C-alpha cells in the first residue's frame, strides 16, 4: 500500500505544480465545450478521495459537507472560490494523503461498503478504493492539463 500512498501524494504535488501561477480567473474559466474548470477539478479530487476512502468505510469525511455537496460526482461549478476557501482546498489537497496513510496504518479502515463506479469497476475494499482513486486522479490531472492550455 505504501506505493499507492506515494502515488497519491505525488499526483497531488503534480496538480499544485500544474496550477501554480494561474490567476483566479484562469482557475475558474470554463472553456467552450467543457462543463467545469480547473478549480472544480481540484476540489473534486479532494472530495472524491474522501468519499471513496472514508464515507464508504463508514467513517466521517475530513472535509466540510458543503464542499462535498458542491464538488462530488455529478456537480458543476456554481461559484468562484474566495482566496481563503481556495487556500483551504489546496491545504486539503496536499495534506489529506498523509492523513490517509496515517489512518490506514492506525487501522481505522475496518469495513467497506461495496460501490460500483461509473466505469463499472466495483470497489469492495479500502485497498481497491485507493488504487481506483489513483486512476481517478490521473484522469483529472489530464483534464487539468487540457484546461490549462485553454485558459
N, C-alpha and C positions, 0 to 999 in steps of 0.2 A: 504493500500500500504506500510505502514511502515514495516510490517513484510517481504514483498518481498524485500525491500531495505536492510533490515538487513540480509536476507539470502544471497543476492548477496555479501555484504561486508564480511560475514563470509566465504563464499566459496572462495573468493579471498585470505583471510588470510590463509585458508587451503592450497591453491596452494603454497603460499610462504613457508609455513611450509614443504610441501612435497618436494620442490626443494632445500631447504636450505642445503648448504654443497656440492651440486653436482658440479662437475667440468664443465668447458666449453665443454670438450669432451663428458662427460656424457649427458649434456643438448642437444647436437647436434647429438648424435649417433642414427641411425635408425636401430633398431634390425631387424633381419630376420623375414619376414612375416608382417612387418609394413610398412606403407607408409610415416610416419612422425616421428617426435621426440618430446621430451619434450618442447624444445624451441618453436617449431612451435605451439604446443598446447596452450602454454601460450599466445603467440602473437595472435593466432586465437581467444581466449577468448576476448581479448581487442577489436579486430576488429569487431567480430560478435555483441558484445553488442552495439557498436557504430552504426552499420548498422541497427540493429533491432529497436533501440530506436530513434536515431537521423535522419538517412537518410530516413527511412520510415515515419518519422513525417515531412518530408520536410525541415529538418534542416541540417546545415553543421555538419559533424563529427568533433570531437575534437582530432583526431589523424591524422598524416600525410597520404596523399594519397598513398605514396609508401608503407607504412605499410599495408594499406588496400589491395592494389594490390597484395602483396606477401603472405598475410595470410588469405584472405577471403575463403569462402567455395569453394572447387574445386582446391585449390592450394596444392603444395607440397614444402617441404623445398628445397631451392636453394642455401643458403649461411649460413655462420656462423656469428652470431651476434658478433660484436666488443663490448668490455666492456661498452663503453659509450652508445651505442644503446641498449644494453641489460638492462642497468640501467634505461633508458628511458621507456622501455616496462614495467619493474617492477613498476616504479613510476605510469605509467598509470593504470596498473592493480589494484594497491591499491587506487589510488586517484579518478578514474572516478566514482566509486559507490557513493561517497559523492557528486560529481558534478551532477550526475543524479538525486539524491534526491533533491538537491537544485533547479535544473532546473524544476523538477516536481512541487515542492512547489511554485515556481515563476510563474507557469502556462505557460511555454514555449511550451508544447506539446499540440497543439490545433487541429491538424488534423493527420490522419494516412492513409497511402496507404496500402490497403489490400495486404497480401502476404501469399502464400501457401508454407509452409516449406517442406523440403524433406521428412518429416514424414507424410505429408498430412494434418497437423494441419494448419488451416487458422488463421493468425493473422490479426485482423481487428480493433484493438485498441491498444493504447500505453500500457494499463494495461495488456492486453493479452500477449503483447510482453515481458513485464517484467517477467511475470510468465513463459512463454516459455523459455526465456533466462536463467532463473534459472535451468530449466530442462537441457538445453543445457550445462550449466556449469557443472552440476553434471555428465553428460556423459563424458565430457572431463577430469574431475577430476579422474574418473575411468580409463580412458586411461593413464593419467599421472601416476597413481599408478601402472598400469601394466608395463608401460615403465620403471619406476624406478627400478623394480625388474630385468629388463633385461640389464640395463646399468651398 
